[in-house]
């Protein structure tokens, strides 16, 4: 058995802002909700979402003998997360302005796991950073970090939704588990729904990726598909920047998530004239490499 306090202290030492622990149980209701979303075609070209659907909601199918899911969160909200100047046509989601979170969070989770392993040498575990079929938002909710907001994202009372998640699924029990949060939520607020330029946010707290700017600037496009990008060239923060919880949330404090790109100094011409070498120099460490320079240039042209 592992102490909850040990886990919390290890996560704090590693630089996480939040940590919660849930039993590694199968999430049946969440699985049904997700399956309905898939059946309605809302995943569009995100065909990978159709694979390993049962594993997403059952941690024991990912780690043999899994008993516990440790969910860690780190804030990334920066000044640019509050919104871009009126008329800006080269907007970038604020998480993508920093070093690729997949790499950073994996390093941070490894530090946590090392401390747990030192306490329990026979511990078996796997680390997840949005790169394997685990429904991290669902387990984060079960671990008491927050609730699922209208825009389908995890929303937390202090840090809002601009929080990156990582998980450790392990085969040992914890002396105390967290419970889902009660007494807070979105209430009657619909700012995110009303702010989405393409009406991508559905009434059942899911997103239709066919209309989602974040998906359509990064993921493969369907044949003949075209939507209004509202000036976004990689990702989109629109539904988050209007959220009251994000408006009042503090700026991030972990320097690992400081922006390495200033998007306000790069206008449309700068992006369209940029060479591969220049792109690599400013963005090679960021998530923007996932789309690549040519795709970003295409997004710039689409938004002009």
C-alpha positions as YAML, in Angstrom:
chain: A
units: angstrom
residues:
- id: 1
  name: UNK
  ca: [0.00, 0.00, 0.00]
- id: 2
  name: UNK
  ca: [1.18, 3.49, -0.88]
- id: 3
  name: UNK
  ca: [0.50, 6.60, 1.16]
- id: 4
  name: UNK
  ca: [-1.62, 9.33, -0.46]
- id: 5
  name: UNK
  ca: [0.60, 11.93, 1.21]
- id: 6
  name: UNK
  ca: [3.67, 10.40, -0.42]
- id: 7
  name: UNK
  ca: [2.04, 10.71, -3.84]
- id: 8
  name: UNK
  ca: [0.93, 14.29, -3.25]
- id: 9
  name: UNK
  ca: [4.36, 15.39, -2.05]
- id: 10
  name: UNK
  ca: [6.09, 13.63, -4.93]
- id: 11
  name: UNK
  ca: [3.81, 15.33, -7.46]
- id: 12
  name: UNK
  ca: [4.41, 18.72, -5.86]
- id: 13
  name: UNK
  ca: [8.17, 18.17, -5.90]
- id: 14
  name: UNK
  ca: [7.96, 17.32, -9.60]
- id: 15
  name: UNK
  ca: [6.26, 20.63, -10.37]
- id: 16
  name: UNK
  ca: [2.59, 19.66, -10.68]
- id: 17
  name: UNK
  ca: [-0.11, 22.05, -9.48]
- id: 18
  name: UNK
  ca: [-2.75, 19.41, -8.78]
- id: 19
  name: UNK
  ca: [-2.92, 15.69, -8.06]
- id: 20
  name: UNK
  ca: [-5.79, 13.32, -7.41]
- id: 21
  name: UNK
  ca: [-6.01, 9.57, -7.01]
- id: 22
  name: UNK
  ca: [-8.83, 7.31, -8.18]
- id: 23
  name: UNK
  ca: [-9.35, 3.56, -8.05]
- id: 24
  name: UNK
  ca: [-8.56, 1.88, -11.37]
- id: 25
  name: UNK
  ca: [-12.18, 0.95, -11.98]
- id: 26
  name: UNK
  ca: [-14.00, 0.53, -15.27]
- id: 27
  name: UNK
  ca: [-15.93, 3.70, -16.18]
- id: 28
  name: UNK
  ca: [-19.07, 2.23, -17.73]
- id: 29
  name: UNK
  ca: [-21.20, 5.38, -18.04]
- id: 30
  name: UNK
  ca: [-18.36, 7.35, -19.58]
- id: 31
  name: UNK
  ca: [-17.76, 4.53, -22.05]
- id: 32
  name: UNK
  ca: [-21.40, 4.59, -23.18]
- id: 33
  name: UNK
  ca: [-21.30, 8.39, -23.57]
- id: 34
  name: UNK
  ca: [-18.15, 8.14, -25.67]
- id: 35
  name: UNK
  ca: [-19.58, 5.33, -27.81]
- id: 36
  name: UNK
  ca: [-22.63, 7.45, -28.59]
- id: 37
  name: UNK
  ca: [-20.36, 10.32, -29.62]
- id: 38
  name: UNK
  ca: [-18.51, 8.00, -31.99]
- id: 39
  name: UNK
  ca: [-21.70, 6.57, -33.46]
- id: 40
  name: UNK
  ca: [-22.80, 10.09, -34.40]
- id: 41
  name: UNK
  ca: [-19.61, 10.63, -36.38]
- id: 42
  name: UNK
  ca: [-18.39, 13.47, -34.19]
- id: 43
  name: UNK
  ca: [-14.82, 12.23, -34.30]
- id: 44
  name: UNK
  ca: [-14.70, 12.99, -38.05]
- id: 45
  name: UNK
  ca: [-11.19, 12.19, -39.36]
- id: 46
  name: UNK
  ca: [-9.90, 11.32, -35.88]
- id: 47
  name: UNK
  ca: [-10.15, 7.63, -36.71]
- id: 48
  name: UNK
  ca: [-7.70, 6.68, -33.96]
- id: 49
  name: UNK
  ca: [-10.48, 7.47, -31.48]
- id: 50
  name: UNK
  ca: [-12.31, 4.39, -32.76]
- id: 51
  name: UNK
  ca: [-9.54, 2.04, -31.68]
- id: 52
  name: UNK
  ca: [-9.19, 0.52, -28.21]
- id: 53
  name: UNK
  ca: [-12.40, 2.16, -27.02]
- id: 54
  name: UNK
  ca: [-12.87, -0.19, -24.07]
- id: 55
  name: UNK
  ca: [-9.29, 0.37, -22.90]
- id: 56
  name: UNK
  ca: [-9.90, 4.11, -22.70]
- id: 57
  name: UNK
  ca: [-12.29, 3.64, -19.82]
- id: 58
  name: UNK
  ca: [-10.73, 0.68, -18.05]
- id: 59
  name: UNK
  ca: [-7.20, 1.27, -16.76]
- id: 60
  name: UNK
  ca: [-6.85, -2.41, -15.86]
- id: 61
  name: UNK
  ca: [-6.84, -3.20, -19.57]
- id: 62
  name: UNK
  ca: [-3.73, -1.05, -19.95]
- id: 63
  name: UNK
  ca: [-1.79, -2.18, -16.88]
- id: 64
  name: UNK
  ca: [-2.14, -5.73, -15.64]
- id: 65
  name: UNK
  ca: [-3.37, -5.80, -12.07]
- id: 66
  name: UNK
  ca: [-3.99, -2.04, -12.02]
- id: 67
  name: UNK
  ca: [-5.36, -0.79, -8.70]
- id: 68
  name: UNK
  ca: [-4.89, 2.98, -8.78]
- id: 69
  name: UNK
  ca: [-4.77, 5.90, -11.20]
- id: 70
  name: UNK
  ca: [-2.74, 8.93, -10.14]
- id: 71
  name: UNK
  ca: [-3.80, 11.98, -12.14]
- id: 72
  name: UNK
  ca: [-1.48, 14.99, -12.11]
- id: 73
  name: UNK
  ca: [-2.20, 18.40, -13.57]
- id: 74
  name: UNK
  ca: [-0.06, 21.42, -14.33]
- id: 75
  name: UNK
  ca: [-1.33, 24.88, -15.33]
- id: 76
  name: UNK
  ca: [-0.11, 26.54, -18.51]
- id: 77
  name: UNK
  ca: [-2.21, 29.72, -18.59]
- id: 78
  name: UNK
  ca: [-0.18, 32.72, -19.82]
- id: 79
  name: UNK
  ca: [-1.00, 36.29, -20.77]
- id: 80
  name: UNK
  ca: [-1.78, 35.25, -24.33]
- id: 81
  name: UNK
  ca: [-4.28, 32.71, -22.99]
- id: 82
  name: UNK
  ca: [-6.54, 35.64, -22.09]
- id: 83
  name: UNK
  ca: [-7.10, 36.37, -25.76]
- id: 84
  name: UNK
  ca: [-5.56, 37.99, -28.84]
- id: 85
  name: UNK
  ca: [-5.94, 41.58, -30.04]
- id: 86
  name: UNK
  ca: [-8.98, 42.25, -32.19]
- id: 87
  name: UNK
  ca: [-8.35, 41.39, -35.82]
- id: 88
  name: UNK
  ca: [-5.34, 39.12, -35.24]
- id: 89
  name: UNK
  ca: [-5.21, 36.50, -38.02]
- id: 90
  name: UNK
  ca: [-2.28, 34.37, -36.79]
- id: 91
  name: UNK
  ca: [-3.53, 33.07, -33.46]
- id: 92
  name: UNK
  ca: [-1.96, 30.02, -31.82]
- id: 93
  name: UNK
  ca: [-3.37, 28.01, -28.91]
- id: 94
  name: UNK
  ca: [-1.38, 29.03, -25.83]
- id: 95
  name: UNK
  ca: [-0.38, 25.48, -24.84]
- id: 96
  name: UNK
  ca: [1.44, 25.16, -28.17]
- id: 97
  name: UNK
  ca: [3.68, 28.16, -27.52]
- id: 98
  name: UNK
  ca: [5.72, 26.25, -24.93]
- id: 99
  name: UNK
  ca: [7.89, 23.16, -25.10]
- id: 100
  name: UNK
  ca: [5.91, 20.08, -26.12]
- id: 101
  name: UNK
  ca: [3.97, 19.06, -23.03]
- id: 102
  name: UNK
  ca: [4.16, 15.37, -23.95]
- id: 103
  name: UNK
  ca: [7.90, 15.46, -23.30]
- id: 104
  name: UNK
  ca: [7.79, 17.74, -20.27]
- id: 105
  name: UNK
  ca: [4.98, 15.94, -18.46]
- id: 106
  name: UNK
  ca: [6.55, 12.55, -19.14]
- id: 107
  name: UNK
  ca: [9.73, 13.79, -17.45]
- id: 108
  name: UNK
  ca: [7.74, 15.12, -14.50]
- id: 109
  name: UNK
  ca: [5.73, 11.90, -14.12]
- id: 110
  name: UNK
  ca: [8.94, 9.88, -14.24]
- id: 111
  name: UNK
  ca: [10.20, 11.88, -11.27]
- id: 112
  name: UNK
  ca: [7.01, 11.06, -9.36]
- id: 113
  name: UNK
  ca: [7.23, 7.39, -10.27]
- id: 114
  name: UNK
  ca: [10.85, 7.19, -9.13]
- id: 115
  name: UNK
  ca: [9.87, 8.36, -5.66]
- id: 116
  name: UNK
  ca: [7.02, 5.84, -5.51]
- id: 117
  name: UNK
  ca: [9.32, 3.09, -6.75]
- id: 118
  name: UNK
  ca: [11.85, 3.94, -4.05]
- id: 119
  name: UNK
  ca: [9.12, 3.37, -1.48]
- id: 120
  name: UNK
  ca: [7.70, 0.25, -3.18]
- id: 121
  name: UNK
  ca: [10.46, -1.48, -5.20]
- id: 122
  name: UNK
  ca: [8.07, -4.07, -6.66]
- id: 123
  name: UNK
  ca: [5.63, -1.46, -7.95]
- id: 124
  name: UNK
  ca: [4.52, -1.92, -11.55]
- id: 125
  name: UNK
  ca: [3.20, 1.08, -13.43]
- id: 126
  name: UNK
  ca: [2.78, 2.86, -16.74]
- id: 127
  name: UNK
  ca: [2.99, 6.56, -17.47]
- id: 128
  name: UNK
  ca: [0.52, 8.23, -19.81]
- id: 129
  name: UNK
  ca: [0.76, 11.69, -21.35]
- id: 130
  name: UNK
  ca: [-2.10, 11.95, -23.83]
- id: 131
  name: UNK
  ca: [-0.31, 9.42, -26.02]
- id: 132
  name: UNK
  ca: [-2.21, 6.22, -25.21]
- id: 133
  name: UNK
  ca: [-5.90, 5.26, -25.07]
- id: 134
  name: UNK
  ca: [-6.75, 6.40, -21.55]
- id: 135
  name: UNK
  ca: [-9.62, 8.80, -20.91]
- id: 136
  name: UNK
  ca: [-7.62, 11.15, -18.74]
- id: 137
  name: UNK
  ca: [-10.42, 13.68, -18.26]
- id: 138
  name: UNK
  ca: [-12.75, 10.95, -17.00]
- id: 139
  name: UNK
  ca: [-10.24, 9.67, -14.46]
- id: 140
  name: UNK
  ca: [-9.32, 13.23, -13.51]
- id: 141
  name: UNK
  ca: [-12.97, 13.86, -12.66]
- id: 142
  name: UNK
  ca: [-13.13, 10.63, -10.65]
- id: 143
  name: UNK
  ca: [-9.95, 11.72, -8.85]
- id: 144
  name: UNK
  ca: [-11.61, 14.94, -7.72]
- id: 145
  name: UNK
  ca: [-9.64, 17.43, -9.80]
- id: 146
  name: UNK
  ca: [-12.69, 19.05, -11.36]
- id: 147
  name: UNK
  ca: [-15.69, 18.45, -13.59]
- id: 148
  name: UNK
  ca: [-16.36, 18.10, -17.30]
- id: 149
  name: UNK
  ca: [-17.31, 21.54, -18.59]
- id: 150
  name: UNK
  ca: [-19.71, 22.36, -21.39]
- id: 151
  name: UNK
  ca: [-16.80, 22.48, -23.83]
- id: 152
  name: UNK
  ca: [-15.91, 18.85, -22.93]
- id: 153
  name: UNK
  ca: [-12.72, 19.90, -21.11]
- id: 154
  name: UNK
  ca: [-11.85, 19.31, -17.49]
- id: 155
  name: UNK
  ca: [-12.54, 22.47, -15.49]
- id: 156
  name: UNK
  ca: [-11.01, 23.03, -12.06]
- id: 157
  name: UNK
  ca: [-12.02, 25.67, -9.48]
- id: 158
  name: UNK
  ca: [-8.58, 27.29, -9.16]
- id: 159
  name: UNK
  ca: [-6.84, 26.72, -12.49]
- id: 160
  name: UNK
  ca: [-9.83, 26.62, -14.82]
- id: 161
  name: UNK
  ca: [-9.41, 24.40, -17.88]
- id: 162
  name: UNK
  ca: [-5.95, 25.48, -18.99]
- id: 163
  name: UNK
  ca: [-4.44, 22.49, -17.28]
- id: 164
  name: UNK
  ca: [-2.37, 19.71, -18.86]
- id: 165
  name: UNK
  ca: [-2.80, 16.21, -17.48]
- id: 166
  name: UNK
  ca: [-0.64, 13.14, -17.01]
- id: 167
  name: UNK
  ca: [-1.32, 9.81, -15.34]
- id: 168
  name: UNK
  ca: [0.43, 6.99, -13.54]
- id: 169
  name: UNK
  ca: [-1.52, 3.73, -13.56]
- id: 170
  name: UNK
  ca: [-0.06, 1.38, -10.97]
- id: 171
  name: UNK
  ca: [-0.72, -2.05, -9.51]
- id: 172
  name: UNK
  ca: [-0.75, -1.03, -5.83]
- id: 173
  name: UNK
  ca: [-3.56, 0.36, -3.71]
- id: 174
  name: UNK
  ca: [-3.46, 3.75, -1.96]
- id: 175
  name: UNK
  ca: [-4.46, 4.29, 1.64]
- id: 176
  name: UNK
  ca: [-6.94, 7.01, 0.69]
- id: 177
  name: UNK
  ca: [-8.64, 7.83, -2.61]
- id: 178
  name: UNK
  ca: [-10.17, 11.11, -3.72]
- id: 179
  name: UNK
  ca: [-13.85, 11.51, -4.56]
- id: 180
  name: UNK
  ca: [-15.50, 13.34, -7.46]
- id: 181
  name: UNK
  ca: [-15.99, 17.04, -6.77]
- id: 182
  name: UNK
  ca: [-19.44, 18.20, -5.68]
- id: 183
  name: UNK
  ca: [-21.05, 21.61, -5.26]
- id: 184
  name: UNK
  ca: [-19.25, 23.35, -8.15]
- id: 185
  name: UNK
  ca: [-19.67, 23.39, -11.88]
- id: 186
  name: UNK
  ca: [-20.62, 25.46, -14.90]
- id: 187
  name: UNK
  ca: [-24.09, 26.30, -13.58]
- id: 188
  name: UNK
  ca: [-26.13, 28.19, -16.17]
- id: 189
  name: UNK
  ca: [-23.05, 29.65, -17.88]
- id: 190
  name: UNK
  ca: [-22.89, 29.06, -21.63]
- id: 191
  name: UNK
  ca: [-20.10, 31.47, -22.59]
- id: 192
  name: UNK
  ca: [-18.00, 28.77, -24.23]
- id: 193
  name: UNK
  ca: [-20.95, 27.50, -26.26]
- id: 194
  name: UNK
  ca: [-21.83, 30.99, -27.45]
- id: 195
  name: UNK
  ca: [-18.21, 31.95, -28.20]
- id: 196
  name: UNK
  ca: [-17.37, 29.04, -30.50]
- id: 197
  name: UNK
  ca: [-17.26, 30.52, -34.03]
- id: 198
  name: UNK
  ca: [-18.59, 27.35, -35.66]
- id: 199
  name: UNK
  ca: [-21.01, 26.03, -33.05]
- id: 200
  name: UNK
  ca: [-18.84, 22.97, -32.38]
- id: 201
  name: UNK
  ca: [-19.86, 22.62, -28.71]
- id: 202
  name: UNK
  ca: [-22.89, 20.38, -28.30]
- id: 203
  name: UNK
  ca: [-25.48, 20.42, -25.52]
- id: 204
  name: UNK
  ca: [-24.27, 17.11, -24.05]
- id: 205
  name: UNK
  ca: [-20.78, 18.45, -23.18]
- id: 206
  name: UNK
  ca: [-19.11, 17.00, -26.24]
- id: 207
  name: UNK
  ca: [-17.52, 18.62, -29.27]
- id: 208
  name: UNK
  ca: [-18.23, 17.94, -32.93]
- id: 209
  name: UNK
  ca: [-14.71, 17.82, -34.34]
- id: 210
  name: UNK
  ca: [-16.05, 18.51, -37.82]
- id: 211
  name: UNK
  ca: [-16.70, 22.06, -36.63]
- id: 212
  name: UNK
  ca: [-13.88, 22.45, -34.09]
- id: 213
  name: UNK
  ca: [-11.16, 24.90, -35.14]
- id: 214
  name: UNK
  ca: [-8.58, 23.24, -32.90]
- id: 215
  name: UNK
  ca: [-9.08, 19.92, -34.67]
- id: 216
  name: UNK
  ca: [-9.38, 21.37, -38.14]
- id: 217
  name: UNK
  ca: [-6.10, 23.30, -37.93]
- id: 218
  name: UNK
  ca: [-4.13, 20.24, -36.80]
- id: 219
  name: UNK
  ca: [-5.86, 16.98, -37.68]
- id: 220
  name: UNK
  ca: [-6.39, 15.59, -41.21]
- id: 221
  name: UNK
  ca: [-9.07, 17.36, -43.22]
- id: 222
  name: UNK
  ca: [-11.96, 15.50, -44.81]
- id: 223
  name: UNK
  ca: [-12.30, 15.80, -48.57]
- id: 224
  name: UNK
  ca: [-13.89, 19.11, -49.51]
- id: 225
  name: UNK
  ca: [-14.07, 20.18, -45.87]
- id: 226
  name: UNK
  ca: [-13.84, 23.89, -45.07]
- id: 227
  name: UNK
  ca: [-14.75, 25.84, -41.95]
- id: 228
  name: UNK
  ca: [-14.16, 29.35, -40.64]
- id: 229
  name: UNK
  ca: [-10.86, 29.42, -38.73]
- id: 230
  name: UNK
  ca: [-11.44, 32.83, -37.12]
- id: 231
  name: UNK
  ca: [-7.76, 33.72, -37.46]
- id: 232
  name: UNK
  ca: [-6.43, 30.57, -35.74]
- id: 233
  name: UNK
  ca: [-3.50, 28.85, -37.45]
- id: 234
  name: UNK
  ca: [-2.76, 26.17, -34.83]
- id: 235
  name: UNK
  ca: [-5.31, 25.06, -32.27]
- id: 236
  name: UNK
  ca: [-7.88, 27.37, -30.68]
- id: 237
  name: UNK
  ca: [-8.41, 28.85, -27.20]
- id: 238
  name: UNK
  ca: [-11.72, 30.60, -27.90]
- id: 239
  name: UNK
  ca: [-13.97, 28.48, -25.70]
- id: 240
  name: UNK
  ca: [-11.42, 28.60, -22.89]
- id: 241
  name: UNK
  ca: [-10.50, 32.29, -22.92]
- id: 242
  name: UNK
  ca: [-14.13, 33.29, -22.21]
- id: 243
  name: UNK
  ca: [-14.58, 30.83, -19.33]
- id: 244
  name: UNK
  ca: [-15.05, 32.65, -15.99]
- id: 245
  name: UNK
  ca: [-12.78, 30.15, -14.26]
- id: 246
  name: UNK
  ca: [-9.96, 30.86, -16.72]
- id: 247
  name: UNK
  ca: [-10.51, 34.60, -16.52]
- id: 248
  name: UNK
  ca: [-9.88, 34.56, -12.78]
- id: 249
  name: UNK
  ca: [-7.27, 31.78, -12.76]
- id: 250
  name: UNK
  ca: [-3.66, 32.68, -11.86]
- id: 251
  name: UNK
  ca: [-0.94, 32.58, -14.48]
- id: 252
  name: UNK
  ca: [1.15, 29.43, -14.59]
- id: 253
  name: UNK
  ca: [4.14, 29.30, -12.27]
- id: 254
  name: UNK
  ca: [6.09, 26.33, -13.60]
- id: 255
  name: UNK
  ca: [8.83, 27.81, -15.85]
- id: 256
  name: UNK
  ca: [8.83, 24.66, -17.98]
- id: 257
  name: UNK
  ca: [5.62, 25.97, -19.53]
- id: 258
  name: UNK
  ca: [6.84, 29.46, -20.32]
- id: 259
  name: UNK
  ca: [6.15, 30.35, -23.99]
- id: 260
  name: UNK
  ca: [9.16, 30.00, -26.26]
- id: 261
  name: UNK
  ca: [7.34, 31.70, -29.16]
- id: 262
  name: UNK
  ca: [5.83, 35.19, -29.16]
- id: 263
  name: UNK
  ca: [2.92, 34.90, -31.61]
- id: 264
  name: UNK
  ca: [2.29, 38.64, -31.64]
- id: 265
  name: UNK
  ca: [5.51, 39.37, -33.52]
- id: 266
  name: UNK
  ca: [4.63, 37.00, -36.37]
- id: 267
  name: UNK
  ca: [2.02, 38.29, -38.81]
- id: 268
  name: UNK
  ca: [0.65, 36.52, -41.88]
- id: 269
  name: UNK
  ca: [3.53, 37.60, -44.11]
- id: 270
  name: UNK
  ca: [6.07, 36.34, -41.58]
- id: 271
  name: UNK
  ca: [4.48, 32.90, -41.56]
- id: 272
  name: UNK
  ca: [4.01, 32.70, -45.32]
- id: 273
  name: UNK
  ca: [7.60, 33.72, -45.99]
- id: 274
  name: UNK
  ca: [9.08, 31.50, -43.30]
- id: 275
  name: UNK
  ca: [11.56, 28.81, -44.34]
- id: 276
  name: UNK
  ca: [11.76, 25.31, -42.92]
- id: 277
  name: UNK
  ca: [14.99, 26.27, -41.18]
- id: 278
  name: UNK
  ca: [13.39, 29.32, -39.57]
- id: 279
  name: UNK
  ca: [10.40, 27.28, -38.47]
- id: 280
  name: UNK
  ca: [12.66, 24.67, -36.92]
- id: 281
  name: UNK
  ca: [14.61, 27.37, -35.10]
- id: 282
  name: UNK
  ca: [11.55, 28.80, -33.35]
- id: 283
  name: UNK
  ca: [9.18, 25.84, -33.08]
- id: 284
  name: UNK
  ca: [11.09, 22.56, -33.12]
- id: 285
  name: UNK
  ca: [10.54, 22.03, -29.40]
- id: 286
  name: UNK
  ca: [6.82, 22.86, -29.50]
- id: 287
  name: UNK
  ca: [3.67, 20.90, -30.42]
- id: 288
  name: UNK
  ca: [3.44, 22.97, -33.62]
- id: 289
  name: UNK
  ca: [5.71, 20.49, -35.37]
- id: 290
  name: UNK
  ca: [2.77, 18.11, -35.37]
- id: 291
  name: UNK
  ca: [1.08, 20.18, -38.05]
- id: 292
  name: UNK
  ca: [4.26, 21.29, -39.81]
- id: 293
  name: UNK
  ca: [5.02, 24.54, -41.56]
- id: 294
  name: UNK
  ca: [3.15, 23.82, -44.80]
- id: 295
  name: UNK
  ca: [-0.07, 23.01, -42.96]
- id: 296
  name: UNK
  ca: [0.30, 26.18, -40.88]
- id: 297
  name: UNK
  ca: [0.85, 28.24, -44.03]
- id: 298
  name: UNK
  ca: [-2.30, 26.68, -45.46]
- id: 299
  name: UNK
  ca: [-4.21, 27.71, -42.34]
- id: 300
  name: UNK
  ca: [-2.87, 31.26, -42.70]
- id: 301
  name: UNK
  ca: [-4.08, 31.41, -46.31]
- id: 302
  name: UNK
  ca: [-7.47, 29.96, -45.37]
- id: 303
  name: UNK
  ca: [-7.94, 32.63, -42.73]
- id: 304
  name: UNK
  ca: [-6.99, 35.55, -44.94]
...
